[in-house]
Amino acid sequence: MNENHSDDVNISQSVAILVDGNNIERSIHEETGDPNTMLNFDKLVPKLLDNRGLNRLVYFREGKQISSKLRERLHFHYHGSVRPCHKSADIPLTIKAMQLASKVDTIIIMSGDSDFVELVRHLKSEGVRVEIAAVPRTTSNILVDDADYFHELKEEYWFTLSARKTVRTSAKKRKSHR
């Protein structure tokens, strides 16, 4: 046996993270009871990647009200993008996953929605490792069972925005006191 043999294994994988924004936001808000609670991507993304390479991060969000701060943060820190969806994120997220299946080793779907069970099964049949990241209490058991790995989104991966102060009201008060 060769004494110089190293036990270190170098794992080089390309990962895509696809976020069902409405599902994750709703789950976190339900868990905390506070609609001002949001994901902390700076803590979460490195944990999800676990030293693997990030190929893509796409945040799918239903509706027209998408935070420009979130959009900018994902773009500048992760070269990520935010995709507005006409209705739910299910179909756009599924299409993006299918497009990426031949380009990445692993797809992490951030959603607890059982609607993604068939997508998980298909991606796995194509040889893609599929991981789910979601709040445990609001995640479908069948989705967890079918995935290769489940990342629990816990309190350590979110933060709560403090109540916003209205600047206009303060400015009006200052003018009236003059």
Backbone hydrogen bonds in HBPLUS format (Angstrom, degrees):
<---DONOR---> <-ACCEPTOR-->    atom                        ^
c    i                          cat <-CA-CA->   ^        H-A-AA   ^      H-
h    n   atom  resd res      DA  || num        DHA   H-A  angle D-A-AA Bond
n    s   type  num  typ     dist DA aas  dist angle  dist       angle   num
A0005-HIS N   A0002-ASN O   3.42 MM   3  5.71 166.0  2.44 109.1 112.3     1
A0053-GLY N   A0013-GLN O   2.89 MM  40  5.97 149.3  1.99 171.6 169.8     2
A0105-ASP N   A0014-SER O   2.91 MM  91  5.30 147.8  2.01 134.1 144.2     3
A0106-THR N   A0014-SER O   3.13 MM  92  6.42 159.6  2.17 160.1 161.7     4
A0015-VAL N   A0053-GLY O   2.75 MM  38  5.94 153.0  1.82 161.1 170.2     5
A0055-ASN N   A0015-VAL O   2.65 MM  40  5.38 172.2  1.65 151.6 153.8     6
A0016-ALA N   A0106-THR O   2.98 MM  90  6.44 154.5  2.05 151.6 159.2     7
A0108-ILE N   A0016-ALA O   2.77 MM  92  6.15 168.3  1.78 166.3 170.4     8
A0017-ILE N   A0056-ARG O   2.85 MM  39  6.15 163.0  1.88 149.3 152.7     9
A0058-VAL N   A0017-ILE O   2.94 MM  41  6.43 158.6  1.98 163.8 170.8    10
A0018-LEU N   A0108-ILE O   2.85 MM  90  6.17 167.3  1.87 167.9 171.8    11
A0110-MET N   A0018-LEU O   2.80 MM  92  6.07 172.7  1.80 158.4 160.5    12
A0019-VAL N   A0058-VAL O   2.83 MM  39  6.14 172.3  1.84 165.4 167.2    13
A0060-PHE N   A0019-VAL O   2.82 MM  41  5.81 163.5  1.85 159.1 162.1    14
A0020-ASP N   A0110-MET O   3.00 MM  90  5.87 170.8  2.01 145.6 148.6    15
A0024-ILE N   A0020-ASP O   3.04 MM   4  6.28 168.6  2.06 164.0 167.5    16
A0021-GLY N   A0060-PHE O   2.79 MM  39  5.49 139.1  1.96 151.9 165.4    17
A0025-GLU N   A0021-GLY O   2.85 MM   4  5.90 167.5  1.87 154.7 159.0    18
A0026-ARG N   A0022-ASN O   2.92 MM   4  5.91 163.7  1.95 143.9 149.3    19
A0027-SER N   A0023-ASN O   2.98 MM   4  6.11 157.0  2.03 144.9 151.5    20
A0028-ILE N   A0024-ILE O   2.95 MM   4  6.17 163.5  1.98 154.7 158.5    21
A0029-HIS N   A0025-GLU O   2.88 MM   4  6.06 164.3  1.90 154.8 159.6    22
A0030-GLU N   A0026-ARG O   2.88 MM   4  6.01 152.4  1.96 145.1 152.8    23
A0031-GLU N   A0027-SER O   2.93 MM   4  6.09 151.1  2.02 142.8 151.0    24
A0032-THR N   A0028-ILE O   2.90 MM   4  6.09 157.3  1.96 152.0 157.3    25
A0033-GLY N   A0029-HIS O   2.66 MM   4  5.29 141.5  1.80 138.8 149.5    26
A0037-THR N   A0034-ASP O   3.29 MM   3  5.85 157.1  2.35 121.5 121.2    27
A0161-LEU N   A0036-ASN O   2.92 MM 125  5.35 172.1  1.93 143.3 142.0    28
A0038-MET N   A0159-PHE O   2.73 MM 121  5.51 161.5  1.76 166.5 171.4    29
A0159-PHE N   A0038-MET O   2.84 MM 121  5.51 152.9  1.91 154.8 164.0    30
A0040-ASN N   A0157-TYR O   2.79 MM 117  5.30 164.2  1.81 138.9 135.6    31
A0043-LYS N   A0040-ASN O   3.14 MM   3  5.70 141.9  2.29 112.6 121.5    32
A0044-LEU N   A0040-ASN O   2.98 MM   4  6.13 166.6  2.00 154.3 158.6    33
A0045-VAL N   A0041-PHE O   2.96 MM   4  5.48 162.3  1.99 137.3 142.6    34
A0048-LEU N   A0044-LEU O   2.88 MM   4  6.15 160.1  1.92 161.2 167.6    35
A0049-LEU N   A0045-VAL O   2.91 MM   4  6.09 163.8  1.94 159.3 163.5    36
A0050-ASP N   A0046-PRO O   2.96 MM   4  5.99 154.5  2.03 144.9 151.2    37
A0052-ARG N   A0049-LEU O   2.93 MM   3  5.02 143.4  2.07 105.7 117.4    38
A0081-SER N   A0057-LEU O   2.99 MM  24  6.54 149.7  2.08 154.0 163.3    39
A0059-TYR N   A0081-SER O   2.84 MM  22  6.20 167.2  1.86 158.4 162.5    40
A0083-ARG N   A0059-TYR O   2.79 MM  24  6.04 158.8  1.84 144.6 151.4    41
A0061-ARG N   A0083-ARG O   2.97 MM  22  6.14 163.6  1.99 150.6 151.7    42
A0085-CYS N   A0061-ARG O   2.83 MM  24  5.71 146.0  1.94 135.0 136.0    43
A0063-GLY N   A0085-CYS O   3.38 MM  22  6.33 157.2  2.43 163.6 157.2    44
A0071-ARG N   A0067-SER O   3.10 MM   4  6.36 165.6  2.12 147.2 151.0    45
A0072-GLU N   A0068-SER O   2.90 MM   4  6.05 164.8  1.93 147.4 151.3    46
A0073-ARG N   A0069-LYS O   2.88 MM   4  5.98 163.4  1.90 148.3 153.5    47
A0074-LEU N   A0070-LEU O   2.94 MM   4  6.07 172.8  1.94 158.0 159.6    48
A0075-HIS N   A0071-ARG O   3.05 MM   4  6.17 154.9  2.11 143.6 151.1    49
A0076-PHE N   A0072-GLU O   2.86 MM   4  6.00 176.9  1.86 160.6 161.2    50
A0077-HIS N   A0073-ARG O   2.95 MM   4  5.81 157.6  2.00 148.8 154.8    51
A0078-TYR N   A0074-LEU O   3.01 MM   4  5.32 146.3  2.12 127.1 136.3    52
A0080-GLY N   A0074-LEU O   2.78 MM   6  4.80 161.3  1.81 129.8 123.2    53
A0079-HIS N   A0075-HIS O   2.93 MM   4  4.24 130.2  2.18 121.1 124.1    54
A0093-LEU N   A0089-ALA O   2.86 MM   4  5.70 164.4  1.89 162.8 167.6    55
A0094-THR N   A0090-ASP O   3.00 MM   4  6.04 154.2  2.07 141.2 148.9    56
A0095-ILE N   A0091-ILE O   2.91 MM   4  6.12 163.1  1.93 158.3 162.2    57
A0096-LYS N   A0092-PRO O   3.02 MM   4  6.21 164.5  2.04 147.8 151.9    58
A0097-ALA N   A0093-LEU O   2.91 MM   4  6.11 157.2  1.96 148.4 155.0    59
A0098-MET N   A0094-THR O   2.98 MM   4  6.22 157.5  2.03 149.9 155.5    60
A0099-GLN N   A0095-ILE O   2.96 MM   4  6.25 152.5  2.04 148.8 156.7    61
A0100-LEU N   A0096-LYS O   2.98 MM   4  6.18 146.9  2.09 146.7 155.4    62
A0101-ALA N   A0097-ALA O   3.00 MM   4  5.99 125.4  2.31 142.4 155.4    63
A0103-LYS N   A0100-LEU O   2.76 MM   3  5.08 155.4  1.82 118.1 126.7    64
A0104-VAL N   A0100-LEU O   3.17 MM   4  6.22 127.1  2.47 166.0 178.5    65
A0129-ARG N   A0105-ASP O   2.95 MM  24  6.20 165.7  1.98 162.3 157.5    66
A0107-ILE N   A0129-ARG O   2.88 MM  22  6.38 155.7  1.94 164.0 170.6    67
A0131-GLU N   A0107-ILE O   2.99 MM  24  6.31 163.5  2.02 147.2 152.1    68
A0109-ILE N   A0131-GLU O   2.81 MM  22  6.26 157.0  1.87 168.1 165.1    69
A0133-ALA N   A0109-ILE O   3.01 MM  24  6.23 157.2  2.06 140.6 142.6    70
A0140-SER N   A0112-GLY O   2.95 MM  28  5.65 164.8  1.98 142.8 144.8    71
A0116-PHE N   A0113-ASP O   3.17 MM   3  6.13 174.5  2.17 126.0 127.7    72
A0117-VAL N   A0114-SER O   3.09 MM   3  5.46 169.6  2.10 118.7 120.0    73
A0120-VAL N   A0116-PHE O   2.91 MM   4  6.18 162.7  1.94 158.9 163.2    74
A0121-ARG N   A0117-VAL O   3.01 MM   4  6.31 162.6  2.04 153.2 157.6    75
A0122-HIS N   A0118-GLU O   2.94 MM   4  6.12 157.9  1.99 145.3 151.4    76
A0123-LEU N   A0119-LEU O   2.87 MM   4  6.07 173.2  1.88 160.7 162.2    77
A0124-LYS N   A0120-VAL O   3.01 MM   4  6.16 162.6  2.05 150.5 155.4    78
A0125-SER N   A0121-ARG O   3.03 MM   4  6.24 148.9  2.13 141.3 149.9    79
A0125-SER N   A0122-HIS O   3.05 MM   3  5.05 115.9  2.47  94.6 110.5    80
A0126-GLU N   A0122-HIS O   3.09 MM   4  6.42 127.6  2.38 141.8 155.9    81
A0126-GLU N   A0123-LEU O   3.04 MM   3  5.06 137.4  2.23  96.7 109.3    82
A0128-VAL N   A0123-LEU O   3.03 MM   5  5.39 161.3  2.07 149.5 144.1    83
A0127-GLY N   A0124-LYS O   2.95 MM   3  5.05 159.3  2.00 106.7 111.8    84
A0148-ASP N   A0130-VAL O   2.73 MM  18  5.47 155.2  1.79 161.7 170.5    85
A0132-ILE N   A0149-TYR O   2.95 MM  17  6.40 160.6  1.99 159.0 162.8    86
A0151-HIS N   A0132-ILE O   2.71 MM  19  6.08 168.7  1.72 162.7 166.8    87
A0134-ALA N   A0151-HIS O   3.14 MM  17  6.60 150.8  2.23 172.9 178.2    88
A0153-LEU N   A0134-ALA O   2.83 MM  19  5.12 167.4  1.84 129.5 128.6    89
A0138-THR N   A0135-VAL O   3.10 MM   3  5.75 143.0  2.24 119.8 129.3    90
A0139-THR N   A0136-PRO O   3.20 MM   3  5.22 165.8  2.22 114.7 113.7    91
A0144-VAL N   A0140-SER O   3.21 MM   4  6.58 158.3  2.26 149.7 154.8    92
A0145-ASP N   A0141-ASN O   2.88 MM   4  6.13 162.3  1.91 153.0 158.2    93
A0146-ASP N   A0142-ILE O   2.99 MM   4  6.10 149.2  2.09 142.4 149.5    94
A0147-ALA N   A0143-LEU O   3.13 MM   4  6.23 136.5  2.33 142.3 152.8    95
A0157-TYR N   A0154-LYS O   2.87 MM   3  5.77 169.2  1.88 131.9 135.6    96
A0158-TRP N   A0155-GLU O   3.22 MM   3  5.58 163.6  2.25 119.9 118.3    97
A0171-ALA N   A0167-VAL O   2.92 MM   4  6.18 157.3  1.97 154.3 161.3    98
A0172-LYS N   A0168-ARG O   2.90 MM   4  6.16 155.5  1.96 152.7 159.0    99
A0173-LYS N   A0169-THR O   3.02 MM   4  6.25 155.9  2.08 147.8 154.2   100
A0174-ARG N   A0170-SER O   3.02 MM   4  6.29 154.1  2.09 147.4 153.9   101
A0175-LYS N   A0171-ALA O   3.09 MM   4  6.36 156.6  2.14 146.6 152.3   102
A0176-SER N   A0172-LYS O   3.00 MM   4  6.24 155.6  2.07 149.0 155.5   103
A0177-HIS N   A0173-LYS O   3.14 MM   4  6.31 133.0  2.38 141.2 152.5   104
A0178-ARG N   A0175-LYS O   3.29 MM   3  5.48 160.6  2.33 105.3 111.1   105
